[in-house]
Amino acid sequence: MEIAMGAIGPLLPKFGDLLVGEFTLERRLRKGIESLVTELTLMHAALRKVAKVPPERLDEGVKIWAGKVKELSYQMEDIIDSFMVRVEDHRDPTNPKNRVKKVLKKTINLFKKGKDLHRIYDDLEEAVGQAKQLAELRQRYEQDIRYTGSDVSNDNASVSIDPRVMALYTDVKELVGIEETRDMLINILLEGDDWSKNPLKTISIVGFGGLGKTTLAKVTYDNIKVQFDCHAFVSVSQNPDIKEVLKDILYELDKNKFADIHNAKRDERQLIDMVGDFLTNKRYIIVMDDIWDEKVWQLIKCAFPKKSPGSRLITTTRKVSVSKACCSCSYDIYRMKPLSQNVSRKLFHKRVFSHERGCPRELVQVSEDILQKCGGIPLAIVTIASLLASNRHIKANDQWYELLNSIGRGLTEDRSVEEMNKILLFSYYDLPSYLKPCLLYLSIFPEDHKIMRDKLVWKWISEGFVYSEKQETSLYELGDSYFNELVNRSMIQPIGIDDEEKVEACSVHDMVLDLICSLSIGQNFVTVLDGTERKMANSQSKVHILSIQDFKVNVATTRMARVRSLTVCPNIVVSQVLDIPNFPVLRVLDLEGCPISDIGYVGSLLHLRYLGLKDTNLEKIPVDICKLRFLQTMDLRNTRIKELPSSVVRLRHLMCLFVDNHMELPPGIGNLTSLEVLDRLKKPRGNLNLHIVKELGHLTKLRVVRFEMMDLSESMNEAFVESLNNLHNLESLYLNALGGLVDLTREVWVPPRQLRRLICQLQVFPFLKLPAWINPSSLPLLSYLDIWVHGVQPQDIQLLGMLPALRYLGLGDDDNFSGQNVVQMYVVTADGFPCATQLCFTNIAAVPSIFPEGAAPRLEQLEFAFPATWVSRGGFDLGMGHLPSLEIVSVNLFCIEASEQEMENAEAALIAAEEDHPNRPFVCARCVLRVLAFRFGCLKNLTNETEVLILSTD
């Protein structure tokens, strides 16, 4: 249902623009469109009701009606886009604004006599007729929709048993690999000998469905509950009745006293008071399992007295935001991790094979492959194991391989898999309507695929999943929030965290991929051609979003005529698979990694919004690229293209342009006023230099820009600074100056407050001093800073330590290292570098002792330099034990003038500092003349040419 809703959502504003714009529509057609908008609004409202109902409870006719609504919405959007394309084709972007309306009216009048407009009118009238038919169906099914909606709130309706309940009754002897985690949680809960002095403490277990949160909480609870005066284990669930939850708490606390509590009439306030009164002056442990909503927790926690020394609360949730609401400190949040391969193997073998026999040799490899696909998810492992050993009978070898090939692709229909899918479906049904198409869209990617965040968000935007009726809304920021929400809901698995604490990429667990593929195919949302011919809807359905993952594809051409999105996996020869020019309404074309060298047809794809050509053999962009007036994203990285045609500057809707530093852009880039991302712009040589730099200032929507310059003159520098002053939305600036002078230290440039990332690689002519605009009040959000300064001063480091959001600092001093640029001890304040995780000081003696206790509490990696001769002077402290999160230390050890004894003293000091730290961080020191290595307690001389000195006992 959400797919149909998503199709209508962006369509309504387009009809609004058509009706209020400067378009000369026939009176009869205008009235038809107005009635169409009314009906679409009613359909959208009806679909919102239906979306709240699980699909298995819906009448088949309602599903058919919703499918037809989706098809009609796609059809109407294509018609409107075709109309707008024709209009855009006759507009001259170089005309002054006061002439646009005149030209547009003239164009429309010309079209009224043309065949194109006549055909579009006919198509619109046909759509209006279809909408009238669907309106009759809506009225017919409206009673069913109302009935179904009431059925949702009927607690006595057919309700299946929640599979998670079984986790509460799992025999502890059957659990595998949980002891270590259980003991760790117990230690956190019971830390401190004198519990009477410790206040109420809450820990939260968060993770993806099926990781075993409930099981872990239950086994921990059972192990220590006897140490408390009273205890309770209560499930909250997705749509809780708060009064019933509070009654459950009372009943669990004292089954005798509150034996009839469920029959008592009490309001929420009374029940909260009853729980609080009972727990007063008692030491209690309570587990609140499966919390979905922060507001629900905020209400429930009112029942728990805070002045109950030694009491403990345990919560479990799938949402990171809920876990944060439960705990006052991030250290009290335990993120569930998948099982290791060894523990997974034990769990799998224990379920499938008897302990006496073990795994037969012929099944060892296939079982390892199956475990690899289960990804350490206990629920997945147990479910798959149940498929292979039902009724104590192990399936034949060929059935193991058949199952292996089907996992993660929705081919297995065993009841145990259905039980696992029920758990996953709980999370899916809880998603807001705008997130469901975004999640289902991930079925276009092959299993185990690393999905880059930026690419995914831009594709979502181009597909129309991310839209807003408010012009000032940033679609990328909105789409980025969608991505984060899916991560927080544990529906996708994050891969890598960058220095802005943003997830770099994600992956989809095979079991989730299994589910979303099934849902996508069932709703004819995505068609996947992977060689199995089982990833598409029935043969009569039209294909809209197509993913090709295999060379051998066979789809009727008639079904492909309305393809709106095409993603082809790398290394597939596109010309042998599809005739792309025959996709007239294509909006997304992603050919990343495909061996293509020509896209001469691209000018005919007038509806295109996304063009992905990264890692291809393309050498030239066609001149008629300018026909793609709606193009929003173009990725040309790692291609053979040397220059872009001048017609590119007519792509006025282009929001994101990825190019390589060897590509040259034509003059006129200032016309690309919708650009938000320009990565990366190279200033060409010759007479166009000044023009390119000046035009940069016209791109006022830029958020991200990478700019490389060479031979920058003083006039060029002034023009560049002036352009930067116009970029008020700038969040990330990468500047690489290969020659000339770049002066950003003057007050003429005031960076925007939202600047988060600044990289200035100016080694040839670095900053003569730290710019005055680098300070906490001017850059409160700056999280990544990489600059070179001539002669770093102690107060510079102190100032940088006050940047509240800084996570990465790369600070280099181009001055030759000497005793003159020694950073004074303790120049960093006790609250300095509060968020920093990596500090890299090049040619700067920022030794660990400059950080007083309390500073840099999250610092994981530290790089600094010092001469080996300093250690022998006495009073030189390399201690790093006061940096609690330290993991890696890199040292540039200057030993040119050091004696043998001074070298040994430096080595000993570093080894002692490493051994004194509780984390035993990995220490790597680079020496100029010779290298000594210390690892696993062994110190030995290596060759004179080697420059690496490793000090670590880890």
C-alpha angles and dihedrals in degrees: 000000000000089000091059090045090050090052093053096042100073091034097066096061090049091056088048091055090048093053099044098035130093093274122132102221124177111258093238092051093046091056090047091053092048091054088045091056090050092051093046089053090053091047090051091052091049092049090053088060093046092048090066091062122083109246093241090063095052125102111248091236091058090053091051091049092050090050091053091049089054093050092048091049092052090047094050093046090052090051093050092046090051089052093049091047090057090049093048091050091064098044120100110216091197093064118103116260093251090063099048097086092048092051091045094052091048090051093051092050089053090051093053088071095041130094094233095060092042090055092047090051090051091050092050092050090050090051091051089053092050090049090056090054091049089049089060090049090049092054090047093052097037091092089051090050091052091047093048091048091054089048089064093065094044104106091190093059121107105298123179120219114264106244089216089070088071089065088067092062101041112132108246089224089063094056118103128199096000099107097084095048092043092052091048092053091046090053091051092048097047101034114141127046097235103057091171089076095048119090128224109301129200127197124184129208111207132180150112120307111273097029092110104255094147093046093050092047092048097049091047091048093048091050097056108021092099089067091066133073093237138358144189139187113201133172117221100184132185104299104022129187098224093207091054091048091053090048090051089054092052093047092050092049094054118001093186099048094043099034092129099035094114090061094048121100109232133148123228095263092052092049092048090053091048092053092046093049092050094050096045112119091004130113105229142174119205130178117206103194128201105006114182105174131054091211091055090054093047089058098042095049090061087077094062116083112229092206094071106112115216095012120138137204124196121193130184126200144153093224124081091205090059093048090052090051090052097051132053092205130045090222089069092061115093114198111207114237128204116258118267118253091254095051091042089054092051092050093047095047092046090056098042107033135040115250091242097056103033122188114332114240093242091058099045097093097041091048090052090050091050091050089051089058092048088061096209094297106145094208091051092048094049092044094051091044089054089056092054098044110035118162090002090295118122114218122242120272095254090055089057091057091044089054092046091055093048101047112110096017105079096250099123119083100178114142093240090058088051089055090054091047089054089063091048091046090057088064093043095051090049092060117104114249094256092058099051097072089045091055096043089050089067088074087082089074123080119247116280089018118152105231114202113223098223094048092048094050093050090049091050089053092049092048090055096245091120114054140137134193089216111090093207093058115108106229092202093053089048092050090046089056089052089055092049091049092055089051092049090050089053092237092125128032116237120231118200129345117231127213091272089058090250122139108250098202143344142215133206119233111240092242092053089046088053090055099044091046089055092047093045093050092045091055094039088239101130130020116204120194107196101147096269095089088216101101101081138077123251119311093257095059122100118239115237108160112032129189118186114200101159138049094233110070130156119185126149111256091227090063092053099057094094099043108146099178133033125185118178120192118236122281095023115128101232097197090060092052111041143006097233096184087068092065099090098175098042111146101172125040115176114177098156112160095008119135096244127140102175135049099169089144095061094095090068093059093088095168095054117135102164127041115180114186101150117145095013131128093245115145102176141031113219116248091233090066082106089076089073092086094165096049110135105170131032121176115192100159120141095013130124094249113130101182138009123234118255089243090073090081089069092068093103095171095053109127103169128035122178116189136155126254091247092060120092122213120216124244114275099056086135086078090068091085095157093062115126098164125040111173110193129357119183118199105227126223122254136038095331094068098095093042093054093049093048093048090056087073091062091065094083095162094061113131099167126032133167112193130183120193135181133188092011112188127202092260089049091051091053091049091048093051090047090053092049089054089062094054097088094159095054114139102161128032124181113183123181114180112190095183143351128044126306111187114188096149095089120093091244089092117060109180117220115263092239092063106132104168129038124174118173112176099189102145093145094054108009127183110293087216138357107286113252092229091066098092137114096259095049098042109028093155100044106130103161124045127169117170143141121228129186107236108359113218127212091244089056092064091044090053093047089051089061094061099114099210101034112133101160127036124180108181120173131184113206091197114105110266112259141140089273095074096050111142110231117244120267097007087141115084122233090256095044124131094009095173102027116127098169129032119180116186111183115200089352126116095223092152118182093259092070086073110078119211109288095031122112095007093172098043110135103164128037129180124185142144138228138160115259088230092069095072092063093055092073129233091061110136123201095168114141103172091110090067099081100188099045115137108154130032122187118191129190100208112198106209105156093115096028123117124224091261093049090051091052091048091052091049092049092049093052092046092050092049091051094048093048092057114091091220093053091220121210107258121201121181126186116212125194102215108024141358133233123187128208117183133147089004095303120121118191141155118253131187123311092237095059115095103191126098113186120195114184139121093189 
